[in-house]
Amino acid sequence: MNFSKLCLLIPKSEYSYEQELHEPLRKPEDIIHAVNRSKTSGDHSEIHQILRNRNINLRSAIEEDINGKKQKRTIARKLLEDVVNGDKIVKRELDIHVKTTSDKEDSIDYGLQIDFEGIFSEEYDKQTMVIYDLLDLHVERRSENNESFTSLIKHPVIATFILAKWKKTRWYFYITSTTFLIFLLLYSVFVLHLFTRSEGYCSDLEIDSEIIGRTIVFPEGPSTQKQECGRNQTRISKKFLSEWDNNFSILEAFFLAFLIFLFGMEIYQAFKLKKQYFKELENYIEWVVLVSALITMIKKEALLENSSQASIVRGVAAIGIFAAWFELIFIIGRYPFRGGDFSIMFYNIIKKIARYVFAMSLMILGFAFAFMVVNYGHNQNSFDNPIKSFMMTLTMALGEF
């Protein structure tokens, strides 16, 4: 059997945009029966004939009884989910709406004339339902061979429609990306303010002198150096929005405002995109950034303490600021200038490499437990507990031990 020629029949899944559909087709039995007959006959001509005779476009809603429950879908989604190689029907219906302006390709009058009557209806406000269906199925079948969805999204009718919509809605992307950039700069300044340290550190001799209570006399300025050393060891941080005396709380107020705005945008996207939102890796990265920034704000007073709780909060802050700059790569990749291809390639590699990182993590975890066992009783503290053992094993795997 040649697996490359296997037919495409997509299993049905829960439809997230059912409430967006309005009045369904009246008497849909003919199209339903034609779809069922095509599964055995392999003939799509009857379906095309019904669509044209009844003037049914891909955006039209159809309601049918599935497992004892009424369910509405677009015609496009029904064809893609219920018909063997239904993408061929959708493509042929889209081809009808692409016409040439001249019979001669070498003529100056030659061009393509595209209309969008096949994918939306002026009677309904929601004009992008077919686009939603294609993107939803494309994401849902990502692990399978979804070249058919990619080709449909690149079809002149769909691609031109997306471009026309982009020209009207690109301001939304520009606002959100600019907002995130300002948020990132505020986040970075916030971290720099907290963790920037001077170059003077306590020597081992100075630390020992403080522990045993002896007085050490330095050649030059003993009291000044001792006080500076003490300040480096006893830095403290004030509560969030409590540094109005040096005006740093003004930056914190803007930081908080932009954080709230980005939280609102993410919730709005999740509401509009529904389950499609939770299938995109980038959205999880954005939530890591926002949640870590929120924790950093709340626990600001404890960030510089010498405690296990403070170490955990500092770890969260480190992950957050790293993920924020990481996310900036993806955002820049969407702008139409040089470097976008690299960002898109980088994003695709990150999505695919996750499964290999997971397998490597399991291997490292196994070695970590083994090293913790075999190093027990030795005069070493490198493998005292599972977490420390895992980090040391990961360091050795990366060649930096």
C-alpha positions as CSV (number, residue, x, y, z in Angstrom):
1,M,0.0,0.0,0.0
2,N,1.3,3.4,-0.9
3,F,0.7,5.5,2.3
4,S,1.4,8.8,0.5
5,K,-1.9,8.3,-1.5
6,L,-4.1,7.6,1.5
7,C,-7.4,9.6,1.3
8,L,-8.1,12.4,3.7
9,L,-11.0,11.9,6.0
10,I,-10.9,14.1,9.1
11,P,-12.7,12.9,12.3
12,K,-15.2,15.3,13.7
13,S,-14.4,17.2,16.8
14,E,-16.3,19.6,19.1
15,Y,-17.1,22.8,17.1
16,S,-16.1,25.9,19.1
17,Y,-17.7,28.5,16.9
18,E,-21.2,27.0,16.7
19,Q,-22.7,30.0,18.5
20,E,-21.3,32.3,15.8
21,L,-23.5,30.7,13.2
22,H,-27.0,32.0,12.6
23,E,-29.9,30.7,10.5
24,P,-28.9,27.2,9.0
25,L,-29.9,25.9,5.6
26,R,-33.5,24.9,5.2
27,K,-34.0,21.3,4.0
28,P,-30.3,20.2,4.2
29,E,-31.1,16.6,3.6
30,D,-30.0,16.6,0.0
31,I,-26.5,17.8,0.8
32,I,-26.3,15.4,3.7
33,H,-27.3,12.4,1.6
34,A,-24.9,13.5,-1.2
35,V,-22.0,13.6,1.3
36,N,-22.9,10.1,2.6
37,R,-23.2,8.6,-0.9
38,S,-19.8,10.2,-2.0
39,K,-18.0,8.1,0.7
40,T,-18.7,4.9,-1.2
41,S,-19.0,6.2,-4.8
42,G,-16.0,8.5,-4.6
43,D,-17.9,10.9,-6.8
44,H,-18.0,14.6,-5.8
45,S,-20.0,15.9,-8.8
46,E,-23.4,15.6,-7.0
47,I,-22.1,17.7,-4.1
48,H,-20.9,20.4,-6.5
49,Q,-24.2,20.4,-8.4
50,I,-26.2,20.8,-5.2
51,L,-24.0,23.7,-4.0
52,R,-24.4,25.5,-7.3
53,N,-28.1,24.8,-7.8
54,R,-29.0,26.0,-4.4
55,N,-26.5,28.8,-4.3
56,I,-24.8,27.5,-1.2
57,N,-21.5,29.0,-0.3
58,L,-18.8,27.6,2.0
59,R,-19.9,30.1,4.8
60,S,-23.5,28.8,4.9
61,A,-24.5,27.0,8.1
62,I,-25.9,23.5,8.2
63,E,-27.6,21.9,11.2
64,E,-27.9,18.1,11.6
65,D,-28.5,15.6,14.3
66,I,-25.2,14.0,15.4
67,N,-25.3,11.4,18.2
68,G,-28.8,12.6,19.2
69,K,-27.6,16.3,19.5
70,K,-28.3,19.2,17.1
71,Q,-25.0,20.6,15.8
72,K,-24.3,23.5,13.5
73,R,-21.3,23.8,11.3
74,T,-20.3,25.6,8.2
75,I,-20.5,23.8,4.8
76,A,-16.7,24.2,4.5
77,R,-16.2,22.4,7.8
78,K,-18.7,19.6,7.0
79,L,-17.0,18.9,3.7
80,L,-13.6,18.8,5.3
81,E,-14.7,16.6,8.2
82,D,-17.2,14.3,6.5
83,V,-16.1,13.9,2.9
84,V,-13.2,11.8,1.7
85,N,-10.7,14.3,0.4
86,G,-13.1,17.0,1.1
87,D,-10.3,19.6,0.5
88,K,-10.7,18.9,-3.2
89,I,-14.3,20.0,-3.1
90,V,-13.4,23.2,-1.2
91,K,-10.6,24.0,-3.5
92,R,-12.8,23.6,-6.6
93,E,-15.5,25.8,-5.1
94,L,-12.9,28.4,-4.4
95,D,-11.5,28.2,-7.9
96,I,-14.9,29.3,-9.3
97,H,-14.4,32.7,-7.7
98,V,-11.0,33.3,-9.5
99,K,-11.3,34.5,-13.1
100,T,-8.9,36.0,-15.6
101,T,-9.5,39.4,-17.2
102,S,-8.0,38.2,-20.5
103,D,-7.6,35.0,-22.5
104,K,-3.9,35.9,-23.4
105,E,-1.4,35.6,-20.6
106,D,1.1,37.9,-22.4
107,S,-1.4,40.7,-22.7
108,I,-1.1,43.9,-20.6
109,D,-4.8,43.4,-19.8
110,Y,-4.2,40.0,-18.3
111,G,-4.9,39.7,-14.6
112,L,-6.9,37.8,-12.0
113,Q,-10.3,38.9,-10.7
114,I,-11.2,37.5,-7.3
115,D,-14.5,37.8,-5.5
116,F,-15.2,36.6,-1.9
117,E,-18.9,35.6,-2.4
118,G,-17.9,31.9,-1.8
119,I,-16.6,32.4,1.7
120,F,-18.8,35.0,3.4
121,S,-22.2,36.4,3.4
122,E,-23.1,40.1,3.7
123,E,-26.1,39.1,5.8
124,Y,-23.8,38.1,8.7
125,D,-21.4,40.1,10.7
126,K,-18.9,37.3,11.1
127,Q,-17.1,37.2,7.8
128,T,-14.1,35.1,8.7
129,M,-15.8,31.8,9.7
130,V,-14.3,29.8,6.8
131,I,-10.8,31.2,7.8
132,Y,-11.5,30.2,11.4
133,D,-12.4,26.7,10.3
134,L,-9.3,26.3,8.2
135,L,-7.0,27.5,10.9
136,D,-8.7,25.5,13.6
137,L,-8.5,22.3,11.6
138,H,-4.9,23.1,10.6
139,V,-3.9,23.5,14.2
140,E,-5.9,20.5,15.3
141,R,-4.4,18.2,12.7
142,R,-0.8,19.6,13.1
143,S,0.6,16.1,14.0
144,E,-0.9,14.6,10.8
145,N,-0.3,15.4,7.2
146,N,-2.0,18.7,6.9
147,E,-0.6,19.9,3.6
148,S,-4.2,20.1,2.3
149,F,-5.0,22.8,4.8
150,T,-1.9,24.7,4.0
151,S,-2.7,24.7,0.3
152,L,-6.2,25.9,1.0
153,I,-5.0,28.7,3.2
154,K,-2.6,29.7,0.4
155,H,-5.4,29.6,-2.2
156,P,-5.8,33.1,-3.9
157,V,-9.3,33.6,-2.6
158,I,-8.3,32.9,1.0
159,A,-4.9,34.6,0.9
160,T,-6.3,37.7,-0.7
161,F,-9.2,37.8,1.8
162,I,-6.7,37.5,4.7
163,L,-4.6,40.3,3.2
164,A,-7.6,42.6,2.9
165,K,-8.6,41.9,6.5
166,W,-5.0,42.5,7.6
167,K,-5.0,46.0,6.1
168,K,-8.0,46.8,8.3
169,T,-6.9,45.1,11.5
170,R,-3.1,45.5,11.5
171,W,-3.4,48.4,13.9
172,Y,-4.3,45.9,16.5
173,F,-1.1,44.0,16.0
174,Y,1.0,47.2,16.0
175,I,-0.6,48.3,19.2
176,T,-0.2,45.0,21.0
177,S,3.4,44.6,19.8
178,T,4.4,48.2,20.8
179,T,2.7,47.7,24.2
180,F,4.6,44.5,24.8
181,L,7.9,46.2,23.8
182,I,7.3,49.0,26.3
183,F,6.3,46.4,28.9
184,L,9.5,44.5,28.2
185,L,11.6,47.7,28.7
186,L,9.9,48.5,31.9
187,Y,10.3,44.9,33.1
188,S,14.0,45.1,32.3
189,V,14.6,48.4,34.1
190,F,12.7,46.9,37.1
191,V,15.0,43.9,37.2
192,L,18.1,46.1,36.7
193,H,17.1,48.4,39.5
194,L,16.7,45.4,41.9
195,F,19.7,43.2,41.0
196,T,22.4,45.6,39.7
197,R,25.3,45.2,42.2
198,S,28.5,47.2,42.6
199,E,31.8,45.6,41.8
200,G,33.0,45.6,45.4
201,Y,32.6,42.2,47.1
202,C,33.5,40.8,50.5
203,S,36.7,38.8,50.5
204,D,37.0,35.6,52.5
205,L,39.2,37.4,55.0
206,E,36.6,40.1,55.5
207,I,33.8,37.5,55.9
208,D,35.8,35.6,58.5
209,S,36.6,38.7,60.4
210,E,32.9,39.5,60.7
211,I,32.1,36.0,61.8
212,I,34.7,35.7,64.6
213,G,34.3,39.4,65.6
214,R,37.9,40.4,65.1
215,T,39.0,43.8,63.8
216,I,41.0,43.8,60.6
217,V,43.1,46.8,59.8
218,F,43.4,47.6,56.1
219,P,46.2,49.8,54.6
220,E,43.8,52.4,53.3
221,G,40.3,53.3,54.6
222,P,39.5,50.3,56.6
223,S,36.1,51.5,57.8
224,T,35.0,52.6,54.3
225,Q,35.8,49.2,52.8
226,K,34.2,47.4,55.7
227,Q,31.0,49.4,55.4
228,E,30.9,48.9,51.6
229,C,31.2,45.2,52.1
230,G,28.5,45.2,54.7
231,R,26.1,47.2,52.3
232,N,26.6,44.6,49.6
233,Q,25.6,41.8,52.0
234,T,22.6,43.6,53.5
235,R,20.8,45.0,50.5
236,I,17.0,45.1,51.0
237,S,14.1,45.9,48.7
238,K,11.1,47.9,49.5
239,K,7.5,46.9,48.7
240,F,6.1,47.5,45.3
241,L,4.8,51.0,44.7
242,S,6.6,52.3,47.9
243,E,9.6,54.1,46.4
244,W,7.9,57.4,45.7
245,D,10.8,59.3,47.3
246,N,13.2,58.5,44.4
247,N,10.4,58.4,41.8
248,F,11.0,54.8,41.0
249,S,7.3,54.0,41.8
250,I,6.3,56.0,38.8
251,L,8.0,53.4,36.6
252,E,6.4,50.6,38.7
253,A,2.9,52.2,38.2
254,F,3.5,52.1,34.4
255,F,4.8,48.6,34.7
256,L,1.6,47.5,36.5
257,A,-0.6,49.3,34.0
258,F,1.0,47.7,31.0
259,L,0.8,44.3,32.7
260,I,-2.9,44.7,33.3
261,F,-3.4,45.7,29.7
262,L,-1.6,42.7,28.4
263,F,-3.5,40.4,30.7
264,G,-6.7,41.8,29.3
265,M,-5.5,41.3,25.7
266,E,-4.7,37.6,26.4
267,I,-8.0,37.0,28.0
268,Y,-9.8,38.7,25.0
269,Q,-7.8,36.5,22.6
270,A,-8.7,33.3,24.5
271,F,-12.4,34.3,24.5
272,K,-12.4,35.0,20.7
273,L,-10.2,32.1,19.6
274,K,-11.5,29.6,22.1
275,K,-9.7,26.2,22.0
276,Q,-7.5,27.3,19.1
277,Y,-5.9,29.7,21.5
278,F,-4.7,26.9,23.8
279,K,-3.1,25.0,20.9
280,E,-0.5,27.7,20.2
281,L,2.8,27.5,22.0
282,E,3.4,31.2,21.9
283,N,0.4,31.9,24.1
284,Y,1.8,29.8,26.9
285,I,5.1,31.7,26.7
286,E,3.2,35.0,27.0
287,W,1.4,33.7,30.1
288,V,4.8,32.6,31.6
289,V,6.0,36.2,31.1
290,L,2.9,37.8,32.6
291,V,2.5,35.5,35.6
292,S,6.2,35.8,36.5
293,A,6.1,39.6,36.2
294,L,3.0,39.6,38.6
295,I,4.8,37.3,41.1
296,T,7.9,39.5,40.9
297,M,5.8,42.6,41.7
298,I,4.0,40.9,44.6
299,K,7.2,39.4,46.1
300,K,9.4,42.4,45.5
301,E,10.2,43.0,49.1
302,A,11.5,39.4,49.5
303,L,13.5,39.2,46.3
304,L,16.8,40.2,47.9
305,E,16.5,38.2,51.0
306,N,18.7,35.2,51.8
307,S,16.1,32.5,52.1
308,S,14.7,29.6,50.1
309,Q,11.5,31.4,49.3
310,A,13.4,34.4,47.9
311,S,15.5,32.0,45.8
312,I,12.3,30.5,44.3
313,V,10.9,34.0,43.5
314,R,14.2,35.0,41.9
315,G,14.1,31.9,39.8
316,V,10.6,32.8,38.6
317,A,11.8,36.3,37.8
318,A,14.7,35.0,35.8
319,I,12.4,32.7,33.8
320,G,10.0,35.6,33.2
321,I,12.6,38.1,31.9
322,F,14.2,35.5,29.7
323,A,10.8,34.4,28.2
324,A,9.9,38.1,27.6
325,W,13.0,38.7,25.4
326,F,12.4,35.3,23.9
327,E,8.9,36.3,22.9
328,L,10.2,39.5,21.3
329,I,12.0,37.4,18.7
330,F,8.6,36.0,17.6
331,I,7.0,39.4,17.5
332,I,9.7,40.9,15.4
333,G,9.4,38.0,13.0
334,R,5.9,39.1,12.1
335,Y,7.0,42.5,10.9
336,P,7.6,42.8,7.1
337,F,11.3,43.5,7.1
338,R,14.5,41.6,7.0
339,G,14.9,39.0,9.7
340,G,11.3,37.8,9.8
341,D,12.2,34.5,8.1
342,F,14.7,33.7,10.8
343,S,12.2,34.4,13.6
344,I,9.6,32.2,12.0
345,M,12.2,29.4,11.4
346,F,13.3,29.8,15.1
347,Y,9.7,29.5,16.3
348,N,9.1,26.4,14.3
349,I,12.3,24.8,15.5
350,I,11.3,25.5,19.1
351,K,7.9,23.8,18.7
352,K,9.5,20.7,17.2
353,I,12.5,20.5,19.5
354,A,10.3,20.3,22.6
355,R,9.6,16.5,22.2
356,Y,13.4,15.8,21.9
357,V,14.1,18.0,25.0
358,F,11.5,15.9,26.9
359,A,13.2,12.7,26.0
360,M,16.6,14.0,26.9
361,S,15.2,15.3,30.3
362,L,14.0,11.7,31.1
363,M,17.5,10.4,30.4
364,I,19.2,13.1,32.5
365,L,16.7,12.4,35.3
366,G,17.7,8.8,35.3
367,F,21.4,9.6,35.5
368,A,20.7,12.1,38.2
369,F,19.1,9.5,40.5
370,A,22.0,7.1,39.6
371,F,24.7,9.6,40.5
372,M,22.9,10.5,43.7
373,V,23.0,6.8,44.8
374,V,26.6,6.1,43.8
375,N,27.9,9.3,45.4
376,Y,26.3,8.7,48.7
377,G,28.9,8.5,51.5
378,H,31.6,10.4,49.6
379,N,32.9,13.7,50.8
380,Q,31.1,15.6,48.1
381,N,28.0,17.7,48.1
382,S,27.3,17.8,44.4
383,F,24.5,15.1,44.4
384,D,22.9,15.7,47.8
385,N,19.3,15.8,46.6
386,P,17.3,15.0,43.4
387,I,17.1,18.7,42.2
388,K,20.7,19.5,42.7
389,S,21.7,16.1,41.2
390,F,19.5,16.8,38.1
391,M,21.1,20.3,37.6
392,M,24.6,18.9,38.0
393,T,23.9,16.1,35.5
394,L,22.4,18.6,33.1
395,T,25.5,20.7,33.4
396,M,27.7,17.7,32.6
397,A,25.5,16.8,29.6
398,L,26.0,20.3,28.2
399,G,29.7,19.9,28.6
400,E,30.2,22.7,31.2
401,F,31.0,20.6,34.3
